[in-house]
Each structure stands twice: as structure tokens, then as C-alpha cells.
Amino acid sequence: MTAPDAPLLAVEDLHVTFTTRRGLVEAVRGVNLSVAPGRTLGIVGESGSGKTVTAYAITRLLDSSGRITKGRIQFQGMDLVQAPTRTMRALHGAAISMIFQNPRAALNPVRTVGLQIADALRAHRTMTAAQARKRAIELLDEVRIREPEKRIDAYPHELSGGMCQRVVIAMAIACEPALLIADEPTTGLDVTTQKTVMDLVARITAERNMSVLLITHDLGLAAKYCQDIVVMEQGHVVERAPPLRLFSDPQHAYTRRLVAASPTATSRVEDLVPDASLAVPLPPLRPKTKPAPGTAPLLEVQNLVKRYGETAAVDGVSLTIAAGESVGLVGESGSGKSTISRMICRLIDPTGGDILFDGEAIGSIAAREFHRSPLRREIQIVFQDPHESLNPRFSAFDSIAHPLRRLGGLAGDALKARVEDCAKKVGLPLDLLDRFPHQLSGGQKARVGIARAISVGPRLLVLDEPTAALDVSIQAVTLQLLERLRREENLAFLFVSHDLNVVRMMCERTIVLQNGRIVEEGQSRALFDAPATDYTRELVAAIPMREVA
């Protein structure tokens, strides 16, 4: 039995070590933390700081190379370090549940999402198949999936990344666990759905006295939903405080760097990196010159349409991007952002409309043939999901080198030099170039994807959530690098992001999409400061902001 005022979870002097080919690596070093019943504790820090390893140690889900070498994990009066496997199996889902960072990897690709939610329910509750299906539909509705009665029979590959994340959250809360461990639970979600999901978790926490351990790189999210925040660096806890005090007066140098690197409504890209040794010098913006009469924009999209059966994913979208211009594309999941991005990059074919690049019509070129066009290297994309966009059989070096070999004709020392230069530009250590995707963190894989996209020197870079998987300090460096490239090389961006503070800071113009249509567009700061439509006002109001004293 536990005392009435005892924490639900207490981690004491936790050490976790991994066996690697390079020897033993201590990933967690003497971590102490506790979560009281009904409270939410946030854990923030960079990739490799030990956040996720701590969560996996608590749930005893470490892979075979990792082991707890020291410490205790007290949960509801029992030490989970000593608990037998059958006890942990009974706890998973019922008493302790986890929202994993990569939703597609967490879902079974050959079972419908409805059956997977029903599996989670029936593993711990006595229910008929019909009852489980009804409750699964209710859970999908609670996490704001439209038409849940239809989506319940969909397979994971038929859903967007954001919808897969919502399915995983529905599975995690299905049995109302005492402790919910959320590992980057809103990474793939737009701001309104993020708010809906986090408000839902907060409500469940209050109603059922449930505790939450929230692992996130979004300091605004941590500030809004956590009563306390733990900051981790290199396996250590370096600071713990309530959000208001932490952000108003951070005591540790590392915390000060994290706070300074997090974009806010007033941030400038020049100011994000407080450490002069990390900051990327930015050249001044090019003076705006009026294009000569008759000059075509670099990219012109005319009445673009994409239909899947009777559903219009994109419905009559027209937009332009000038050389060197950065244009943001925002909207909820399913609004058509990624579909537009893929049509512009000629990865999928439009149903109607046209796409002109530098005055040349490319929309009529079949996607499967566009790799033969000399314009292929001019338009490159950074994909939203770094886990799925890298070939698992390619090392990081080969992933970056692949377009250089195919489109640039580089080989030998010239290829090696270019790959290493691109890796340095995105902050990827050169000793990671021989590693395969499964040996890299999510943030490291995202950096490989960015390096691959810039390797061939494109004129238009389509950025589909390019920093969603990055911690804030690496995001800051990456954004500065992208901005430097844009200014120095007159590179144009189509910047797709759920992080509206990043869009406000990085983009001169912003286009707002809803249900495949443009509902508003304009100069970014004016649009965010005084949105003209109810939908845009809803998006802006949902941005999590951190308060300071």
C-alpha cells in the first residue's frame, strides 16, 4: 500500500546502460523524478538527452541491448525494476500506457485501426466485439478524427501521419490508465488538433486523477499542460521547476539555451541561437525589386485539383512563389498541404490544373517520368516523416549521396567532400555518416533528409514539416541554415508546417488551407496579427504560448 500523499511514480537514481559495438554507453545517469496522482510532469531536452530512454525504462520496454544497472522505479507501491514480466504485461495498457513517438511504427499495418483499438480494450476488459467496436468509434471521435464510422475500418497506410498519431492516442487512453507516458504525442498534429488532444488528456487527467509524463521538445506545450518541468541533458536532470519560474528565470545554462532557441510570436530567426559558437551568420535580406513586366514567377500553380474517387483532396488551388521567396502553407491535417507539395515536386499527378516552373509547364509530365527532366534537380523536398523517407539499407552517407550520384554525376573525392559539406550545414556529426537509419535518433534522421534535399543545389525547396522531429536548439540552427541558404543562393521555399510560430518567422507570405481550398493568404505577420477569417483565428488561438513573469 502507498501513503495517500505518496507520488504515483517515483524514479530514484536511475542508470541505464546500452551495449554497443563501441562498448558500453550510459544513456541515463542518476535520474530522479516523481509524478503525483493527477499531475502532469514534462520532460524536455535534446535528442540523446535520455528522455525517451527514461520512459522506456519505466515501462520496461528497453531493447535487448539496454538494461537498468542501478536505481528504483516505484509505481503504486511496487518496484518495477524487480517486477516479473507477467506483472509488467498486466500493467501495460491498463495501469501504464504509452503514446509512442512514431505512430506508423506503433500500428500493425495489416489490421484495421478499429481492430487495433478493440484489441487494446479487450485485452483488459470484458467486452463483446460489438461493444469494443462501438467504444473504438467513440474514441476516434474524441481524438477528432472525422467520420469515425468510416475511418474505423481503414488500415494505417490509408491515413495521414496526423491521423495515425490520433489513433495511437485513442489506443493509449482506451483503458483509462493511472499513468500515461506521452513521448512527443503531438509531433504530427496541427495546432487545433494538438490543442484538442491535449485538452482531452488534461480533462481525463482531472476526471480520473490520472498522471501524465509528457516528453516533448515543444516548450510552449510543456508550459501550458505541465505543472512541473524536468530538463535533461546527456542523461542527467539539470533543472526542475514549475513552468512560469523555469521560463522566467532558468538557472542552468542549458535551460537558458533551450528557452532562447524556442520560437515565439515575436522571434526573429537571427536571434534564436544565443550561443555565438553555434549561431549561423545571416547575410542581409536582398532588397525587394519589382519584377520586370512579363516576368514569370519561379513557380506558378493554376487551379490545381487532386481527387481520390469522389473526394477532392485539393480543390482549385492557385498560388505563386517568386525566386528567393519563402511562402508558408498552413492548415489542419487533411487540408491538402502535403498533397499540394507532392504534386509540385511531381511525385504524384494532378487531376486537373497546371504547374509551371520558371515558365515551363511541368504538371502534364507524368510523375513517373519527371526524374528524366533536367528540372528534377531544381525542385527538391524534405519529407515530413524522417523515419519512412530514408532507405533502411542506405547509410546516412549513401542517403545524402544518392541524388548527387543520380542527378549530379559526382563520384569519388568530390562526392565525399560534397556529402560532408552538406552534413556540416545541417549539424550532422561526420562520425554518424556510416550509420544506418535504425542507428540514428529521430532528429538525426531529419537532418539527413534536409542534407539530401540541398545536396544538388535546388532553386525551389519544398519543406514538409522540416523541423517537426528536431529539438529546439537543433531546429534553431537548422532554420538559420535554411534562411542563410535562401538569402545567399536566392533559394525559394514552400514551407509546410504545423508550427505557426516558425511559419510566422520564416515566411514572407502565408497561405491558409481548409478542406483543400485556400481560405486566406497575405503577408505573414499581418495575417497572424489580424486574421480575417474565423478558421485562421482558430488556428492562431490554438498556438501554445509560454508565459513569463
SEGU-935550 format. One line per field, with one value per residue (C-alpha): x, y, z; residue number from 1; residue in one letter. Coordinates in nm, 2 decimals, always signed. Layout:
N
X = c(X_...)
Y = c(Y_...)
Z = c(Z_...)
k = c(NUM_...)
r = c(A_...)
//
This chain:
549
X = c(+0.00_+0.11_+0.06_-0.22_+0.03_+0.29_+0.37_+0.22_+0.56_+0.90_+1.22_+1.53_+1.89_+1.81_+2.10_+2.05_+2.34_+2.34_+2.59_+2.72_+2.99_+3.19_+3.15_+2.91_+2.72_+2.54_+2.24_+2.07_+2.29_+2.13_+1.79_+1.55_+1.19_+0.84_+0.49_+0.20_-0.15_-0.34_-0.04_+0.15_+0.53_+0.70_+1.05_+1.23_+1.57_+1.76_+1.78_+2.01_+1.94_+1.78_+1.42_+1.28_+1.52_+1.39_+1.03_+1.13_+1.30_+0.98_+0.77_+1.05_+1.04_+1.42_+1.55_+1.78_+2.10_+1.98_+1.95_+1.88_+2.21_+2.11_+1.81_+1.44_+1.12_+0.83_+0.48_+0.17_+0.39_+0.59_+0.94_+0.91_+1.28_+1.22_+0.87_+0.84_+0.75_+0.39_+0.33_+0.46_+0.24_-0.07_+0.02_+0.08_-0.23_-0.43_-0.23_+0.06_+0.01_+0.24_+0.20_+0.50_+0.68_+0.65_+0.28_+0.32_+0.58_+0.34_+0.05_+0.01_+0.00_-0.22_-0.50_-0.76_-0.73_-1.06_-0.95_-0.63_-0.82_-1.06_-0.75_-0.64_-0.98_-1.05_-0.70_-0.80_-1.18_-1.46_-1.63_-1.80_-1.66_-1.96_-1.91_-1.54_-1.62_-1.87_-1.62_-1.35_-1.57_-1.63_-1.25_-1.18_-1.44_-1.28_-0.94_-1.11_-1.10_-1.37_-1.63_-1.50_-1.77_-1.58_-1.23_-1.26_-1.22_-0.92_-0.56_-0.27_-0.14_-0.47_-0.45_-0.23_+0.06_-0.15_-0.45_-0.22_-0.10_-0.46_-0.53_-0.23_-0.36_-0.70_-0.55_-0.34_-0.63_-0.88_-0.85_-0.80_-0.46_-0.33_-0.01_+0.00_+0.35_+0.33_+0.65_+0.62_+0.24_+0.16_+0.46_+0.25_-0.06_-0.18_-0.22_-0.60_-0.59_-0.29_-0.50_-0.80_-0.59_-0.40_-0.72_-0.87_-0.57_-0.59_-0.96_-0.91_-0.63_-0.86_-1.16_-0.98_-0.69_-0.46_-0.09_+0.09_+0.46_+0.48_+0.80_+0.82_+1.05_+0.77_+0.84_+0.51_+0.32_+0.51_+0.43_+0.06_-0.01_+0.25_+0.26_+0.63_+0.91_+1.23_+1.51_+1.75_+2.09_+2.33_+2.14_+2.12_+1.84_+1.99_+1.68_+1.33_+1.08_+0.72_+0.68_+0.64_+0.96_+1.16_+1.09_+1.11_+1.44_+1.61_+1.90_+2.11_+2.30_+2.15_+1.79_+1.87_+1.98_+1.66_+1.44_+1.62_+1.60_+1.22_+1.03_+0.76_+0.52_+0.79_+1.10_+1.34_+1.54_+1.86_+1.80_+1.72_+2.07_+2.22_+2.55_+2.77_+2.97_+2.65_+2.49_+2.49_+2.58_+2.30_+2.36_+2.12_+1.80_+1.81_+1.64_+1.30_+1.29_+0.98_+1.00_+1.01_+0.68_+0.60_+0.85_+0.71_+0.73_+0.96_+0.66_+0.30_+0.02_-0.30_-0.64_-0.48_-0.71_-0.65_-0.93_-0.93_-1.25_-1.53_-1.32_-1.13_-0.81_-0.71_-0.99_-0.89_-0.57_-0.37_-0.05_+0.28_+0.63_+0.90_+1.27_+1.41_+1.07_+0.95_+0.58_+0.42_+0.14_-0.07_-0.39_-0.51_-0.42_-0.62_-0.64_-0.43_-0.09_+0.12_-0.08_+0.00_+0.37_+0.39_+0.22_+0.45_+0.75_+0.60_+0.58_+0.20_-0.01_-0.28_-0.63_-0.67_-0.50_-0.13_+0.21_+0.46_+0.82_+1.03_+0.76_+0.77_+0.46_+0.55_+0.21_+0.15_+0.47_+0.38_+0.53_+0.70_+0.88_+0.98_+1.31_+1.43_+1.36_+1.66_+1.42_+1.42_+1.72_+1.57_+1.28_+1.36_+1.16_+1.22_+0.96_+0.75_+0.84_+1.22_+1.17_+0.99_+1.17_+1.51_+1.61_+1.68_+1.96_+2.14_+2.38_+2.34_+2.63_+2.46_+2.12_+2.28_+2.50_+2.21_+2.08_+2.43_+2.51_+2.19_+2.14_+2.48_+2.71_+2.95_+3.18_+3.50_+3.66_+3.42_+3.12_+3.27_+3.35_+3.00_+2.83_+3.04_+2.98_+2.60_+2.62_+2.81_+2.55_+2.26_+2.46_+2.50_+2.83_+3.05_+3.11_+2.73_+2.76_+2.84_+2.53_+2.20_+1.86_+1.78_+2.10_+2.00_+1.77_+1.46_+1.63_+1.94_+1.73_+1.55_+1.89_+1.99_+1.67_+1.75_+2.11_+1.99_+1.75_+2.00_+2.28_+2.20_+2.16_+1.79_+1.62_+1.29_+1.29_+0.96_+0.98_+0.71_+0.74_+1.12_+1.19_+0.90_+1.13_+1.41_+1.47_+1.46_+1.83_+1.89_+1.57_+1.71_+2.04_+1.86_+1.62_+1.92_+2.10_+1.79_+1.75_+2.11_+2.08_+1.77_+1.95_+2.28_+2.16_+1.82_+1.66_+1.27_+1.08_+0.74_+0.73_+0.46_+0.44_+0.21_+0.43_+0.28_+0.54_+0.81_+0.60_+0.55_+0.92_+1.04_+0.79_+0.72_+0.37_+0.14_-0.14_-0.41_-0.58_-0.90_-1.05_-0.84_-0.92_-0.74_-0.94_-0.69_-0.35_-0.13_+0.19_+0.27_+0.29_-0.02_-0.21_-0.11_-0.17_-0.51_-0.65_-0.95_-1.14_-1.28_-1.07_-0.74_-0.84_-0.90_-0.55_-0.38_-0.56_-0.45_-0.08_+0.06_+0.24_+0.47_+0.42_+0.69_+0.67)
Y = c(+0.00_+0.36_+0.66_+0.89_+1.17_+0.94_+1.00_+0.76_+0.72_+0.78_+0.72_+0.71_+0.72_+0.55_+0.44_+0.28_+0.13_+0.01_-0.24_-0.12_-0.22_+0.07_-0.06_+0.04_+0.36_+0.51_+0.68_+0.77_+0.87_+0.90_+1.04_+1.13_+1.24_+1.19_+1.23_+1.29_+1.15_+1.37_+1.58_+1.62_+1.63_+1.75_+1.62_+1.84_+1.82_+1.75_+1.43_+1.19_+1.36_+1.04_+1.15_+0.85_+0.60_+0.71_+0.64_+0.30_+0.21_+0.30_+0.07_-0.20_-0.17_-0.13_-0.33_-0.63_-0.41_-0.19_-0.26_-0.09_-0.11_+0.09_+0.26_+0.20_+0.28_+0.28_+0.26_+0.21_+0.06_-0.18_-0.16_-0.20_-0.28_-0.61_-0.68_-1.01_-0.99_-1.12_-0.83_-0.58_-0.73_-0.69_-0.33_-0.23_-0.06_-0.10_+0.09_+0.23_+0.33_+0.49_+0.71_+0.63_+0.89_+0.72_+0.63_+0.43_+0.20_+0.15_+0.04_-0.30_-0.25_-0.55_-0.48_-0.20_+0.07_-0.02_-0.38_-0.25_-0.02_-0.31_-0.53_-0.27_-0.26_-0.64_-0.72_-0.57_-0.55_-0.80_-0.68_-0.82_-0.74_-0.51_-0.33_-0.28_-0.15_+0.10_+0.22_+0.24_+0.47_+0.69_+0.71_+0.81_+1.08_+1.20_+1.25_+1.44_+1.20_+1.30_+1.04_+0.78_+0.53_+0.52_+0.55_+0.27_+0.01_+0.19_+0.05_+0.27_+0.33_+0.48_+0.75_+1.06_+1.07_+1.30_+1.07_+0.77_+0.97_+1.02_+0.65_+0.57_+0.83_+0.67_+0.33_+0.47_+0.63_+0.34_+0.17_+0.49_+0.41_+0.56_+0.68_+0.79_+0.83_+1.05_+1.05_+1.35_+1.28_+1.58_+1.59_+1.51_+1.71_+2.06_+2.31_+2.28_+1.90_+1.93_+2.15_+1.92_+1.61_+1.78_+1.93_+1.58_+1.43_+1.72_+1.65_+1.28_+1.35_+1.58_+1.35_+1.02_+1.16_+1.02_+1.12_+1.21_+1.21_+1.43_+1.41_+1.70_+1.94_+2.20_+2.43_+2.61_+2.28_+2.19_+2.53_+2.50_+2.15_+2.06_+2.16_+2.09_+2.05_+1.85_+1.95_+1.67_+1.69_+1.40_+1.16_+1.39_+1.60_+1.95_+2.15_+2.11_+2.39_+2.50_+2.64_+3.01_+3.01_+2.79_+3.02_+3.34_+3.26_+2.95_+2.86_+2.62_+2.74_+2.46_+2.55_+2.91_+2.79_+2.59_+2.88_+3.12_+2.88_+2.83_+3.04_+3.28_+3.52_+3.79_+3.58_+3.66_+3.38_+3.58_+3.57_+3.20_+3.07_+3.25_+3.06_+3.25_+2.94_+2.77_+3.07_+3.08_+3.43_+3.55_+3.78_+4.08_+4.02_+4.11_+4.43_+4.37_+4.47_+4.49_+4.21_+4.33_+4.34_+3.99_+3.81_+3.48_+3.37_+3.08_+2.87_+2.92_+2.68_+2.73_+2.59_+2.27_+1.98_+1.63_+1.38_+1.04_+0.88_+1.12_+1.31_+1.63_+1.64_+1.97_+2.17_+2.46_+2.59_+2.87_+3.02_+3.17_+3.18_+3.42_+3.33_+3.37_+3.40_+3.19_+3.11_+2.92_+2.67_+2.60_+2.43_+2.12_+1.76_+1.67_+2.02_+1.93_+2.07_+1.76_+1.67_+2.01_+1.97_+1.63_+1.75_+2.05_+1.81_+1.58_+1.29_+1.24_+1.36_+1.62_+1.55_+1.90_+2.24_+2.30_+2.37_+2.60_+2.61_+2.90_+2.94_+2.57_+2.36_+2.06_+1.95_+1.75_+1.55_+1.21_+1.18_+0.85_+1.03_+1.35_+1.21_+1.23_+1.61_+1.85_+2.03_+1.74_+1.87_+2.22_+2.11_+1.91_+1.81_+1.75_+1.49_+1.51_+1.17_+1.11_+0.75_+0.65_+0.87_+0.71_+0.38_+0.14_-0.02_+0.31_+0.46_+0.83_+0.89_+0.70_+0.87_+1.21_+1.09_+0.92_+1.23_+1.35_+1.03_+1.02_+1.39_+1.54_+1.28_+1.31_+1.03_+0.97_+1.25_+1.52_+1.32_+1.26_+1.63_+1.74_+1.49_+1.60_+1.97_+1.91_+1.71_+2.00_+2.25_+2.07_+2.00_+1.62_+1.50_+1.33_+1.02_+0.95_+0.92_+0.55_+0.47_+0.33_+0.49_+0.25_+0.36_+0.73_+0.93_+1.10_+1.43_+1.29_+1.12_+1.46_+1.62_+1.35_+1.43_+1.80_+1.74_+1.51_+1.77_+2.06_+1.84_+1.90_+2.28_+2.32_+2.65_+2.56_+2.36_+2.22_+2.18_+1.95_+1.98_+2.00_+2.06_+1.86_+1.59_+1.83_+1.95_+2.33_+2.41_+2.20_+2.34_+2.69_+2.61_+2.43_+2.72_+2.97_+2.75_+2.73_+3.10_+3.16_+2.93_+3.12_+3.46_+3.36_+3.15_+3.31_+2.98_+2.97_+2.79_+2.63_+2.59_+2.35_+2.34_+2.29_+2.52_+2.86_+3.05_+2.90_+2.99_+3.35_+3.38_+3.21_+3.30_+3.64_+3.53_+3.26_+3.07_+2.91_+2.59_+2.43_+2.12_+2.15_+2.52_+2.85_+3.05_+3.33_+3.45_+3.75_+3.89_+3.66_+3.90_+4.09_+3.76_+3.62_+3.95_+4.02_+3.71_+3.78_+3.45_+3.25_+2.95_+3.14_+3.29_+2.94_+2.83_+3.13_+3.09_+2.73_+2.81_+2.71_+3.00_+3.01_+3.28_+3.46_+3.66)
Z = c(+0.00_-0.07_+0.16_+0.05_-0.03_-0.20_-0.57_-0.82_-0.98_-0.82_-1.01_-0.78_-0.90_-1.23_-1.45_-1.79_-2.00_-2.36_-2.51_-2.84_-3.08_-2.94_-2.58_-2.30_-2.33_-2.02_-2.16_-1.83_-1.53_-1.19_-1.28_-1.00_-1.07_-0.94_-1.06_-0.81_-0.88_-1.12_-1.21_-1.54_-1.54_-1.85_-1.96_-2.21_-2.36_-2.69_-2.88_-2.69_-2.36_-2.22_-2.22_-2.42_-2.26_-1.92_-2.04_-2.18_-1.86_-1.66_-1.89_-1.91_-2.29_-2.34_-2.63_-2.56_-2.56_-2.29_-1.92_-1.59_-1.40_-1.09_-0.92_-0.84_-1.01_-0.76_-0.91_-0.69_-0.42_-0.63_-0.77_-1.15_-1.18_-0.99_-1.13_-1.33_-1.70_-1.64_-1.40_-1.65_-1.92_-1.70_-1.63_-1.99_-2.12_-1.81_-1.55_-1.75_-2.12_-2.37_-2.67_-2.89_-3.10_-3.43_-3.48_-3.80_-3.64_-3.34_-3.55_-3.71_-4.09_-4.17_-3.92_-3.94_-3.68_-3.53_-3.46_-3.30_-3.07_-2.99_-2.91_-2.65_-2.50_-2.49_-2.35_-2.02_-2.02_-2.07_-2.38_-2.69_-3.03_-3.10_-2.77_-2.84_-3.19_-3.06_-2.80_-3.06_-3.27_-2.97_-2.90_-3.26_-3.23_-2.91_-3.07_-3.36_-3.65_-3.89_-3.99_-3.74_-3.85_-4.19_-4.06_-3.82_-4.10_-4.25_-4.25_-4.12_-4.47_-4.57_-4.31_-4.28_-4.03_-3.81_-3.81_-3.73_-3.43_-3.32_-3.35_-3.12_-2.87_-2.88_-2.80_-2.52_-2.33_-2.41_-2.07_-1.87_-1.72_-1.40_-1.57_-1.93_-2.08_-2.39_-2.60_-2.84_-2.87_-3.09_-3.33_-3.64_-3.54_-3.65_-3.38_-3.34_-3.32_-3.09_-2.86_-2.88_-2.80_-2.51_-2.37_-2.38_-2.20_-1.94_-1.89_-1.85_-1.60_-1.39_-1.40_-1.33_-1.12_-1.38_-1.40_-1.72_-1.81_-2.11_-2.32_-2.57_-2.74_-2.76_-2.46_-2.52_-2.50_-2.18_-2.03_-2.10_-1.99_-1.72_-1.35_-1.33_-1.60_-1.58_-1.81_-1.92_-2.07_-2.16_-1.93_-1.63_-1.48_-1.48_-1.36_-1.23_-1.17_-1.24_-1.60_-1.50_-1.29_-1.54_-1.83_-1.64_-1.46_-1.59_-1.36_-1.57_-1.88_-2.09_-1.99_-2.09_-2.43_-2.48_-2.38_-2.61_-2.91_-2.89_-3.14_-3.00_-3.17_-3.17_-3.25_-3.54_-3.69_-3.63_-3.25_-3.20_-3.11_-2.81_-2.83_-3.07_-3.14_-3.28_-3.45_-3.83_-3.96_-4.18_-4.47_-4.50_-4.69_-5.06_-5.13_-5.29_-5.66_-5.87_-6.14_-6.49_-6.68_-6.82_-6.58_-6.48_-6.11_-6.03_-5.95_-6.06_-5.97_-6.16_-6.04_-5.91_-5.84_-5.69_-5.65_-5.49_-5.61_-5.52_-5.26_-5.36_-5.15_-5.34_-5.50_-5.73_-5.56_-5.73_-5.59_-5.70_-5.55_-5.67_-5.69_-5.34_-5.17_-4.88_-4.87_-4.58_-4.63_-4.31_-4.22_-4.03_-4.12_-4.43_-4.56_-4.87_-4.77_-4.83_-5.14_-5.30_-5.20_-5.37_-5.69_-5.71_-5.67_-5.93_-5.70_-5.78_-6.07_-6.05_-6.16_-6.31_-6.33_-6.41_-6.26_-6.42_-6.31_-6.45_-6.72_-6.83_-6.78_-6.57_-6.45_-6.76_-6.72_-6.56_-6.21_-6.31_-6.59_-6.42_-6.30_-6.66_-6.68_-6.62_-6.38_-6.14_-5.95_-5.94_-5.72_-5.41_-5.10_-4.73_-4.62_-4.31_-4.17_-4.15_-4.04_-4.36_-4.61_-4.57_-4.72_-4.43_-4.64_-4.70_-4.46_-4.39_-4.63_-4.91_-4.85_-4.90_-5.19_-5.38_-5.56_-5.62_-5.80_-6.00_-6.07_-6.02_-6.16_-5.87_-5.76_-5.56_-5.36_-5.50_-5.38_-5.04_-5.00_-5.10_-4.87_-4.57_-4.66_-4.66_-4.33_-4.17_-4.29_-4.11_-3.79_-3.85_-3.70_-3.96_-3.75_-3.80_-4.18_-4.16_-3.95_-4.08_-4.01_-3.72_-3.55_-3.57_-3.35_-3.50_-3.51_-3.67_-3.94_-4.01_-4.06_-4.31_-4.50_-4.52_-4.62_-4.90_-5.03_-5.05_-5.19_-5.56_-5.53_-5.60_-5.68_-5.50_-5.18_-5.06_-4.68_-4.55_-4.17_-4.19_-3.82_-3.66_-3.53_-3.41_-3.06_-3.03_-3.03_-3.35_-3.50_-3.44_-3.61_-3.90_-3.95_-3.96_-4.21_-4.43_-4.41_-4.49_-4.80_-4.91_-4.88_-5.03_-5.31_-5.38_-5.29_-5.29_-5.01_-5.00_-4.62_-4.49_-4.11_-3.81_-3.61_-3.68_-3.49_-3.72_-4.03_-3.90_-3.86_-4.17_-4.44_-4.61_-4.71_-4.57_-4.74_-4.52_-4.64_-4.53_-4.69_-5.00_-5.06_-4.99_-4.73_-4.67_-4.77_-4.71_-4.56_-4.27_-3.98_-4.08_-4.13_-3.79_-3.61_-3.76_-3.93_-4.15_-4.13_-3.83_-3.94_-3.93_-3.60_-3.46_-3.58_-3.43_-3.10_-3.07_-3.07_-2.73_-2.57_-2.27_-2.01_-1.83_-1.50)
k = c(1_2_3_4_5_6_7_8_9_10_11_12_13_14_15_16_17_18_19_20_21_22_23_24_25_26_27_28_29_30_31_32_33_34_35_36_37_38_39_40_41_42_43_44_45_46_47_48_49_50_51_52_53_54_55_56_57_58_59_60_61_62_63_64_65_66_67_68_69_70_71_72_73_74_75_76_77_78_79_80_81_82_83_84_85_86_87_88_89_90_91_92_93_94_95_96_97_98_99_100_101_102_103_104_105_106_107_108_109_110_111_112_113_114_115_116_117_118_119_120_121_122_123_124_125_126_127_128_129_130_131_132_133_134_135_136_137_138_139_140_141_142_143_144_145_146_147_148_149_150_151_152_153_154_155_156_157_158_159_160_161_162_163_164_165_166_167_168_169_170_171_172_173_174_175_176_177_178_179_180_181_182_183_184_185_186_187_188_189_190_191_192_193_194_195_196_197_198_199_200_201_202_203_204_205_206_207_208_209_210_211_212_213_214_215_216_217_218_219_220_221_222_223_224_225_226_227_228_229_230_231_232_233_234_235_236_237_238_239_240_241_242_243_244_245_246_247_248_249_250_251_252_253_254_255_256_257_258_259_260_261_262_263_264_265_266_267_268_269_270_271_272_273_274_275_276_277_278_279_280_281_282_283_284_285_286_287_288_289_290_291_292_293_294_295_296_297_298_299_300_301_302_303_304_305_306_307_308_309_310_311_312_313_314_315_316_317_318_319_320_321_322_323_324_325_326_327_328_329_330_331_332_333_334_335_336_337_338_339_340_341_342_343_344_345_346_347_348_349_350_351_352_353_354_355_356_357_358_359_360_361_362_363_364_365_366_367_368_369_370_371_372_373_374_375_376_377_378_379_380_381_382_383_384_385_386_387_388_389_390_391_392_393_394_395_396_397_398_399_400_401_402_403_404_405_406_407_408_409_410_411_412_413_414_415_416_417_418_419_420_421_422_423_424_425_426_427_428_429_430_431_432_433_434_435_436_437_438_439_440_441_442_443_444_445_446_447_448_449_450_451_452_453_454_455_456_457_458_459_460_461_462_463_464_465_466_467_468_469_470_471_472_473_474_475_476_477_478_479_480_481_482_483_484_485_486_487_488_489_490_491_492_493_494_495_496_497_498_499_500_501_502_503_504_505_506_507_508_509_510_511_512_513_514_515_516_517_518_519_520_521_522_523_524_525_526_527_528_529_530_531_532_533_534_535_536_537_538_539_540_541_542_543_544_545_546_547_548_549)
r = c(M_T_A_P_D_A_P_L_L_A_V_E_D_L_H_V_T_F_T_T_R_R_G_L_V_E_A_V_R_G_V_N_L_S_V_A_P_G_R_T_L_G_I_V_G_E_S_G_S_G_K_T_V_T_A_Y_A_I_T_R_L_L_D_S_S_G_R_I_T_K_G_R_I_Q_F_Q_G_M_D_L_V_Q_A_P_T_R_T_M_R_A_L_H_G_A_A_I_S_M_I_F_Q_N_P_R_A_A_L_N_P_V_R_T_V_G_L_Q_I_A_D_A_L_R_A_H_R_T_M_T_A_A_Q_A_R_K_R_A_I_E_L_L_D_E_V_R_I_R_E_P_E_K_R_I_D_A_Y_P_H_E_L_S_G_G_M_C_Q_R_V_V_I_A_M_A_I_A_C_E_P_A_L_L_I_A_D_E_P_T_T_G_L_D_V_T_T_Q_K_T_V_M_D_L_V_A_R_I_T_A_E_R_N_M_S_V_L_L_I_T_H_D_L_G_L_A_A_K_Y_C_Q_D_I_V_V_M_E_Q_G_H_V_V_E_R_A_P_P_L_R_L_F_S_D_P_Q_H_A_Y_T_R_R_L_V_A_A_S_P_T_A_T_S_R_V_E_D_L_V_P_D_A_S_L_A_V_P_L_P_P_L_R_P_K_T_K_P_A_P_G_T_A_P_L_L_E_V_Q_N_L_V_K_R_Y_G_E_T_A_A_V_D_G_V_S_L_T_I_A_A_G_E_S_V_G_L_V_G_E_S_G_S_G_K_S_T_I_S_R_M_I_C_R_L_I_D_P_T_G_G_D_I_L_F_D_G_E_A_I_G_S_I_A_A_R_E_F_H_R_S_P_L_R_R_E_I_Q_I_V_F_Q_D_P_H_E_S_L_N_P_R_F_S_A_F_D_S_I_A_H_P_L_R_R_L_G_G_L_A_G_D_A_L_K_A_R_V_E_D_C_A_K_K_V_G_L_P_L_D_L_L_D_R_F_P_H_Q_L_S_G_G_Q_K_A_R_V_G_I_A_R_A_I_S_V_G_P_R_L_L_V_L_D_E_P_T_A_A_L_D_V_S_I_Q_A_V_T_L_Q_L_L_E_R_L_R_R_E_E_N_L_A_F_L_F_V_S_H_D_L_N_V_V_R_M_M_C_E_R_T_I_V_L_Q_N_G_R_I_V_E_E_G_Q_S_R_A_L_F_D_A_P_A_T_D_Y_T_R_E_L_V_A_A_I_P_M_R_E_V_A)
//
